[in-house]
Each structure stands twice: as structure tokens, then as C-alpha cells.
């Protein structure tokens, strides 16, 4: 859907990277490795986003670090569009709101880093009927046409340390 509105694949990747997780930061060479694209194409798009004040930058040695400008008037709208593109809005609507005794839901894996993949990794924390959760996940997968990989923790057995990988914090999607 979004590909028909935005023809630049690099721009779509940057939208996902920065507008899905507002804590995401990156620099040009890192994005080159992550996206597998030329630095020229990425630099052009980063400059456009920065000129529009949708991204802000800071220097860290010789690296120019980019992050999203959460105070930009279009931030919330773009964040919402990205959530819809990925299908997270449907997951929240059809799974999370029906589970009942749920404390938190985290997005982990590649999507929490802003890298689009076919699999969505979620962590559920609460007193959850896992059989019912699996049924809801299956229905959500059919709606969003993506696979959802999940793990459920009881509140007393959960810690953020368990789900943090490669120094990337999980993205809190929902909290009671």
C-alpha cells in the first residue's frame, strides 16, 4: 500500500527505521549496512528528511547521528501510518484488547530496530490464556499477511533483561 504512495524504497526504509521506534538512532554507514543500499541514495533521503525537520542530527566524533524529531507536527500521523503499514494497529485491535489480564506488550526483533521483515516478534506480559492467545494471533496473521512470533511471560517471571538483545531495547507497544 505505502509503496504506491512513496516510490523510493530507501525513503520507506527510513520511515520504518525512525518513525516506528522513536528512540532509534543511526548514522550513514550503519544504514548502508542495514539497508544494503548505496550511501548516496541514503544520504539524499536523510538530507530531505532533515531539511523538512522530520529528522534531527548531532555529531558523535566524525559520525552524524540521526534521530526522529518527535516534536514535528506530522510525527504522530507518520507514526500511525507506519504502524498501519506494518500491521501493528490490527494486532493491538484484535489481539491485545481481547486478552484481558495483560500488563504489557513489547515489540522485539528486527521491527523494533525499524527494519521491515515478514515476521513480527512480540512479548506479552500478564496472566494470559496461551491457547486463546494463539487463536487470536492466528486470526491477526491472516488479517495482516505476516507471521507473528510471540512469547508470553507471567508478570513475576518477566524482566526487560530477558528480552533485550544486542543492546537494543524492546519497543513498548502497549501497557495497561
N, C-alpha and C positions, 0 to 999 in steps of 0.2 A: 504494500500500500504506500508506504513512505517513499519508495523508490520511484513512483510515478510523479511525486511532487518534487523530490530532490534528486537530480540526476547524478550528482557527484557522490560516488561511493565513499570517498575519503571524508566528505562532509558528514555523511550518515554515521560513519565510524566515530568521528569526533563528537557528534551529538550524543551517541551512546556512551562514549567514554566519559564525557564531562557532565551530561545532563541526567544520566541515570543515577550516578552516585556523586553528589555534590562535594564530597570530600576528596574526590580523585584529583591527583596532580600528575603531571608528566612533562617531559621535555622532548625536543625534536627527535633525537637519536633513539630514545626509548620508544616513541610512537612508531618510528621507522621499523624497528624490530617487531613490535607488537602487530602492526598492520601489514607488514610485508610490502610496503609501498615506498616509492622514492621520497627522499627528504624534500625535494622541490614541490611535489604535489601537496604534501602535508604542510609545509611552510606557507604556501599560498593560502590554504584554508585557515590555518591558525591566524595568519595576519588579518584575514577578513573578519573572523570572529573577534579578534582583539580590537580592530577598528570599530566594529559595531558595539564594543564594550560588553560583549557577552562572555568573553574570557578576559582574565587579568593575568599579568605575569610579574614575576620577580626574578632577581638574579641569585643564583647559588653558585658562586665561583664563576666558571665560564659557561654555566648552563642557564638557559632561560626556562624557568619553570612556569607552566600554565595551569590555571585552575578556573573553574566556572565562577562567574560573577552572580552570586545568589541574590544580589540586590537589583539586578537588571529587571525592568518591568515585564519582560517576556519569560523570565526564568520559570515561573510556576507553570505557564502554559506549555513551554517546551518540555519541561519535566513530565507533565501529564501526557503529552504526545508520545514521548519516548516510552513511558510505562505502558501505554496502549499498544505501541508497536511491538514491544517485547511480549505483551500478553499478561503482564503482572496485574493490571487492573481487573482482568477477568478472574485471576487466581484469588485476589482479595475478595472480589464479589461472590464467587461461587464456592470457595473453599473456606477461607478464614472466617468469614462471617457466620458460617453454619456449624463451626466446630464447638462452639460453646465455651468450655473451660480452657481457653487458650490465653497464655500470658504474652508471648512474643513470637514473631516470625522474622527470620533473618534470610537475606539473600546472600549466598556464598558463591564461590567458584568464579568462572570467567565473567559472568554478568555483573558481579559485584565490583569487578575491576573495569567495567564498561566495555568488555569485549563480547560481541554478539556471537553466540553459539546456539546450536539446536537444543541444548539441554539446559534447563533451569534447575539450579541447586538451591534447595530450601531447607531451613532448620526450623522445626516447630518446637516450642517450649510450652508445656502445660499438661494437664490431665486429659489426655486425648484417647479416644477410641480409635486405635490404629486401623482396624478393619474399615470403619466408616471413613477415615481419612483417605485410605487407599481408593475407596469408591469415588470420593469427591475429586481426588487427584486425576483419576482415570477420565472422569467427565470433563474436567478442566483441560486436560491434554487434547481431547477431541475438539474443544472449542478454540484453542489457541494454536493447534497444529505444531506443538513442540512437546518434547518429553520433559517430565518433571521428576527429578531425583530428590528424594527427601529423607530426612531422619527426624525422629521425634524423641524429645527428652522430657522426662519428668522434671518439674522445677527444681527439686532437690539434687538432681544429678547433673544439672547443666552448669557450665561455666563458659565464658567467652573464649577462654584459653583453648578449650577443646576444639573449637571450630575455626580458630584463626590460622590461616595458612600463609606462608611466605611473607610475613609481616603486613598482610593486607587485612584490615578489619572487615568483618562482615557488615553488610548494609542492613540496618534495622528497617524492615518493611512495614511492620505493624506492631502495635503494643496496646495492651488492654488499658 
